[in-house]
Amino acid sequence: MSSSDTSSPPEAPNVVAVCVSPGGVPKRPVDVAEVGVDGLVGDGHNHEKHRRPHRAVCIQDLELLDQLRAEGYPVEPGTLGENVTVRGLHVQRMAPGDVLCFEDGPVLELTETRKPCYVLDAIHPTIQQAVVGRCGYFARVLTAGRVFPGQRIARRAAASSPSQRSADASA
């Protein structure tokens, strides 16, 4: 790197917003939230399908919200119903089983990509189609803790299956 290079290293993945609601969308930002096995304390759900341990926390990339805003959709952190909005993590590119370790906070395991739901129609009539493939990820809570904006996040990739390791070894 030359002495005239003023670029800085990329910022570590971090939490941009933590959002809760009594149920439904949008969720509203809070300064900090306790995360337990059932999700964020104080966060409600209007539909029974969301009250499951493997769907305890919904995570969304800020970069995808930025894309949607550039396309004309009125979205901010929490608008789509996510609990945690992150920057620099690219959670949408991750795989089930990947683990997110929040600095001095919870540990979450990604379980499934989120599919758009009809409740998003209240935001914009075409947003449900627009968010296919960029609607966030659900996670289960492995370790409880506090989550807050500015908190750094480390990722551990899911361990590959024995058959995958075998295929990798023979390649």
N, C-alpha and C positions, 0 to 999 in steps of 0.2 A: 504494500500500500504506500503510495507516495505521500510526501508531507503536504501536498496540495489537496489530497483527498479529504473532503469534509463529511463524507457519509458516515453515519453512525450505525452500529450494529442494529439488526432488527429488534424491535421491542418484544419482550417475552409475552407469550399469550396471557391475556388477563381478562378479568371480569369488568364489563362496562356498566351493566345495570343488573339489579336484582329486583324482581317484580312479583307481586302477589295480588290476589283479589278474593273477595268472598265467594266467587264462583263466576265462571265465564270470562269473556274477553271484553275489553282489554284488561290486562293486569297492570297495576301501577307501581312505579319505582318506590323502593324503601332503602334506607341507609344500610341496613344489615338484616339478615334473616338467619334464624337457626334452622339447620337442615337435619331432620330426623329420618328414620326408616320410611315414614309415610310421605316425605317431601318437606317443603318449607312450612314452618309453623305459621299459621294465619292464612295459608293459601287454601281456597276452597275449589271444588269442582262441581259443575252442574250436571255432569253425566257420569254414571256409575263406571263406565269403561275406563275412566281416567283415575279411578281410585284403586290402583293396583301397585304393589311394591316395585314391579319392573317399569313402571311409568311414573315414579315418584317425582322426578325433576325433568323439566323440559328445557333444553339448551338450544340457543340460536346464535348463529354468526352475525355480528354487526355488518360485515361485508355484504352479506346477502340482503340484509335490510337496506343497506345503501343502494344496492342494485335495484331493489323494488321501488325505492323512492325515486331513483333516476328514471324508472319506467312510469312514474306518475301515481304510484300507490301511496296513500297516506299512512305510512307505517313508522313507528318509533319502537324502541325497546318496550316489550310487553304487549304491543298491539296484537300480535298474532297468538298471544296466550303463553309465550315462553316465560319461564321463571328466571333464567340466567342468560343474559346476552353477553357474548364474549368477542374479543378482538384478537386476531392473529392465530387462532386455534384451528380454524377450518374444520369444525366438527362434522360438517356435512360430508367430508371426504373420509371420515373414519369408519371403523368397522365395529359391529357388535363385539363386546368383550374388551374393547379398549378401555383403559382406566384413566380417569382424570383426577389428579391430586391437587387440590386447592391449597395454596400455601397457608399453613396454620389453620386449616379448615377441613372440610369434608373430603371424602374420597368417593367418587362415583364411577360406576361401570356402565358404559353405553349398552343399551339393550336393543333398541330398534329405531329406525328412522321414523319420523312423524309424518303421517299422511294428512293432507288437508281435509278439513271438516266443513260442513255446511255453515257452521257458526261464523266462519270467515266472510260469508256473503254480506254480512252487515257492514263490513269495512268497505267493500267495493264488489260490484256484481261479477267481476272477472278474476278476482284475486285467488280464488280457490284453484283455478287452472294455472295461474301465474306462479304459484308457489310449489307446484309439483316438483319434487327433487331438491327443494331448498326451503323446507319447512321446519328444519331442526331435528333434534334427536332426543329420545327419551333415555333416562338413566335410572338405575337403582342405586340406593345409598349403601355403600359398604362400610363407611365410617361417618358418623354424625359430626357436625361442626358448624361453624358460622361462615356465611358467604357474604361478601361485600364488594362494592366497586373498587377497582384498583388491585384486587387480589390476583397474584400470579398463579398460573396453572401449568402443571407439568403433565405430560401424557406418557402412559406406558402402553405400548401396543399389545393387543391380545396375543396370548401364546398360540402358536399355530397348532393345529391338530396333529396327532401322530402320523396320519396319512400324508399331510402336507409336508411335515419334516422329512419324511421318507422320500417324497417326490423332489424336495429341494436338494437332498443329499445326492440323488442320482442324476441331477441336472448337470 
